[in-house]
Amino acid sequence: MSGETFPPCPVCAAGNTYPDGVNLVCADCGHEWTAADDAAVGATAEGSQVVRDANGTPLSAGDDVILIKDLKVKGAASTLKKGTKIKSIRLPEAADGHDVECRLDIGTIMLKSEYLKKA
């Protein structure tokens, strides 16, 4: 067995991949792709951050999201309730894992995308 490591599958993210001629193949889902495709995806991923919700759906600026868990807000007496719809999110540079900025009745707050799902 060689010491080479191959990139994970771009479809299922499994690390069980192997070379087959000029293509790379995922043993789990059967997806085939070329190493050139993988390099192009890596180049675009380095320059931009993809923010995903709790279900793995990519979020973009202006999306509407729904809270999936009650959240206590530091410095405020209120709690954000599960099921609260948040309209028109922004995606600034992530600060301490808080990668979504939104405006609510209590003001502008930063949230972690792991507590949101796309509406």
PALO-585823 format. One record per residue (C-alpha): residue in one letter; x, y, z; residue number from 1. Coordinates in steps of 0.02 Angstrom, whole numbers, plus 32768, in hexadecimal, padded with zeros to 4 digits. Each point is the difference from the previous one (the first is absolute). Layout:
N
@rest:A; X:X; Y:Y; Z:Z; nr:NUM $
...
***
This chain:
119
@rest:M; X:8000; Y:8000; Z:8000; nr:1 $
@rest:S; X:8049; Y:80A9; Z:7FD1; nr:2 $
@rest:G; X:800D; Y:8094; Z:8076; nr:3 $
@rest:E; X:7FA0; Y:8074; Z:7F8C; nr:4 $
@rest:T; X:7F65; Y:8054; Z:8043; nr:5 $
@rest:F; X:7F74; Y:8033; Z:7F8D; nr:6 $
@rest:P; X:7F81; Y:808D; Z:8017; nr:7 $
@rest:P; X:7F55; Y:7FD5; Z:8047; nr:8 $
@rest:C; X:7F6B; Y:7FEA; Z:7F8D; nr:9 $
@rest:P; X:7FB0; Y:80A8; Z:7FD0; nr:10 $
@rest:V; X:7F52; Y:7FB0; Z:8003; nr:11 $
@rest:C; X:7FF9; Y:7F9C; Z:80A3; nr:12 $
@rest:A; X:80A1; Y:8041; Z:8055; nr:13 $
@rest:A; X:803B; Y:7F4F; Z:8024; nr:14 $
@rest:G; X:80BB; Y:7FE5; Z:8007; nr:15 $
@rest:N; X:7FF7; Y:7F53; Z:7FAF; nr:16 $
@rest:T; X:803F; Y:8035; Z:7F54; nr:17 $
@rest:Y; X:807A; Y:7FB2; Z:7F86; nr:18 $
@rest:P; X:804D; Y:8027; Z:7F55; nr:19 $
@rest:D; X:7FBE; Y:7FAA; Z:7F63; nr:20 $
@rest:G; X:8067; Y:8039; Z:7F6C; nr:21 $
@rest:V; X:7FEE; Y:80BD; Z:7FF4; nr:22 $
@rest:N; X:7F65; Y:8003; Z:806E; nr:23 $
@rest:L; X:7FE7; Y:7FF5; Z:80BB; nr:24 $
@rest:V; X:7F73; Y:7F8D; Z:803B; nr:25 $
@rest:C; X:7F9D; Y:7FFE; Z:80A3; nr:26 $
@rest:A; X:7FEA; Y:7F4D; Z:803D; nr:27 $
@rest:D; X:7F68; Y:8031; Z:8069; nr:28 $
@rest:C; X:7F90; Y:805B; Z:7F83; nr:29 $
@rest:G; X:8054; Y:7FD5; Z:7F59; nr:30 $
@rest:H; X:801B; Y:80B5; Z:7FCC; nr:31 $
@rest:E; X:8090; Y:801B; Z:7F84; nr:32 $
@rest:W; X:805D; Y:80A4; Z:7FE5; nr:33 $
@rest:T; X:80A7; Y:8039; Z:7FBB; nr:34 $
@rest:A; X:808E; Y:8046; Z:8067; nr:35 $
@rest:A; X:7FF4; Y:80A1; Z:7F99; nr:36 $
@rest:D; X:7F4A; Y:8015; Z:8039; nr:37 $
@rest:D; X:8038; Y:7FE8; Z:80B4; nr:38 $
@rest:A; X:808A; Y:8083; Z:7FEF; nr:39 $
@rest:A; X:7F85; Y:807F; Z:7FB6; nr:40 $
@rest:V; X:7F85; Y:7FE5; Z:808F; nr:41 $
@rest:G; X:808C; Y:8016; Z:807F; nr:42 $
@rest:A; X:8038; Y:80A4; Z:7FB0; nr:43 $
@rest:T; X:7F52; Y:804B; Z:800A; nr:44 $
@rest:A; X:7FE3; Y:7FC0; Z:80B0; nr:45 $
@rest:E; X:809D; Y:8054; Z:8043; nr:46 $
@rest:G; X:7FC5; Y:80AD; Z:7FCE; nr:47 $
@rest:S; X:7F50; Y:7FF4; Z:8042; nr:48 $
@rest:Q; X:7FAC; Y:7FB5; Z:8097; nr:49 $
@rest:V; X:7F66; Y:7F95; Z:7FE8; nr:50 $
@rest:V; X:7F87; Y:8013; Z:8092; nr:51 $
@rest:R; X:7F8C; Y:7F6C; Z:8017; nr:52 $
@rest:D; X:7F66; Y:7FEE; Z:806E; nr:53 $
@rest:A; X:7FDD; Y:7F70; Z:8079; nr:54 $
@rest:N; X:7FC5; Y:7F93; Z:7F6F; nr:55 $
@rest:G; X:8099; Y:8023; Z:7F94; nr:56 $
@rest:T; X:7FA6; Y:8076; Z:7F88; nr:57 $
@rest:P; X:806E; Y:8090; Z:7FC5; nr:58 $
@rest:L; X:7FC7; Y:80AB; Z:803D; nr:59 $
@rest:S; X:8015; Y:80A3; Z:7FA2; nr:60 $
@rest:A; X:7FE7; Y:80B6; Z:802F; nr:61 $
@rest:G; X:7F49; Y:8032; Z:7FFF; nr:62 $
@rest:D; X:7FBC; Y:7F53; Z:8029; nr:63 $
@rest:D; X:7F76; Y:7FE4; Z:807F; nr:64 $
@rest:V; X:8028; Y:7F83; Z:808A; nr:65 $
@rest:I; X:7FA7; Y:7FAF; Z:8094; nr:66 $
@rest:L; X:8049; Y:7FDD; Z:80AC; nr:67 $
@rest:I; X:8004; Y:7F47; Z:802C; nr:68 $
@rest:K; X:8027; Y:8017; Z:80B9; nr:69 $
@rest:D; X:7FD6; Y:807C; Z:808C; nr:70 $
@rest:L; X:8095; Y:8074; Z:8015; nr:71 $
@rest:K; X:802B; Y:806D; Z:8095; nr:72 $
@rest:V; X:8043; Y:80AA; Z:7FCE; nr:73 $
@rest:K; X:808F; Y:8045; Z:8068; nr:74 $
@rest:G; X:7FD9; Y:80AD; Z:8043; nr:75 $
@rest:A; X:7F45; Y:7FF2; Z:7FDF; nr:76 $
@rest:A; X:7F75; Y:7FC3; Z:8070; nr:77 $
@rest:S; X:7FA9; Y:7FA7; Z:7F71; nr:78 $
@rest:T; X:8017; Y:7F58; Z:7FAC; nr:79 $
@rest:L; X:7FF5; Y:7FE0; Z:7F45; nr:80 $
@rest:K; X:7F7D; Y:7F78; Z:7FED; nr:81 $
@rest:K; X:8009; Y:7F67; Z:7F92; nr:82 $
@rest:G; X:7FA0; Y:801E; Z:7F5E; nr:83 $
@rest:T; X:8025; Y:80BB; Z:7FF9; nr:84 $
@rest:K; X:8010; Y:8036; Z:7F4A; nr:85 $
@rest:I; X:8091; Y:8074; Z:7FDA; nr:86 $
@rest:K; X:7FF8; Y:8061; Z:7F5D; nr:87 $
@rest:S; X:808D; Y:8041; Z:7F94; nr:88 $
@rest:I; X:809E; Y:7FBD; Z:8052; nr:89 $
@rest:R; X:80AF; Y:8041; Z:7FDE; nr:90 $
@rest:L; X:809F; Y:7F98; Z:7FF8; nr:91 $
@rest:P; X:8093; Y:8066; Z:8041; nr:92 $
@rest:E; X:80AB; Y:7FB8; Z:8028; nr:93 $
@rest:A; X:7FE8; Y:7F7E; Z:808A; nr:94 $
@rest:A; X:802C; Y:803A; Z:80AF; nr:95 $
@rest:D; X:8012; Y:7F76; Z:8082; nr:96 $
@rest:G; X:7F93; Y:7F8B; Z:7F9A; nr:97 $
@rest:H; X:7F70; Y:807C; Z:7FF4; nr:98 $
@rest:D; X:7FF0; Y:8008; Z:7F43; nr:99 $
@rest:V; X:7F51; Y:8048; Z:7FE5; nr:100 $
@rest:E; X:7FCC; Y:80B3; Z:8028; nr:101 $
@rest:C; X:7F49; Y:802F; Z:800E; nr:102 $
@rest:R; X:7F8C; Y:8087; Z:8040; nr:103 $
@rest:L; X:7F7C; Y:7FD8; Z:8081; nr:104 $
@rest:D; X:7F91; Y:8063; Z:8077; nr:105 $
@rest:I; X:808C; Y:8001; Z:8082; nr:106 $
@rest:G; X:8080; Y:8043; Z:7F83; nr:107 $
@rest:T; X:8084; Y:7FBD; Z:7F8A; nr:108 $
@rest:I; X:804A; Y:7F5B; Z:803B; nr:109 $
@rest:M; X:807A; Y:7F7C; Z:7FC1; nr:110 $
@rest:L; X:7FC8; Y:7F4A; Z:7FFE; nr:111 $
@rest:K; X:8052; Y:7F5A; Z:7FDA; nr:112 $
@rest:S; X:7FBD; Y:7FAD; Z:7F63; nr:113 $
@rest:E; X:7FF3; Y:7F58; Z:805A; nr:114 $
@rest:Y; X:7F63; Y:8042; Z:8059; nr:115 $
@rest:L; X:7FA9; Y:8036; Z:7F5F; nr:116 $
@rest:K; X:7FA7; Y:7FAC; Z:7F6F; nr:117 $
@rest:K; X:7FD5; Y:8051; Z:7F5B; nr:118 $
@rest:A; X:7F4A; Y:8034; Z:7FF4; nr:119 $
***
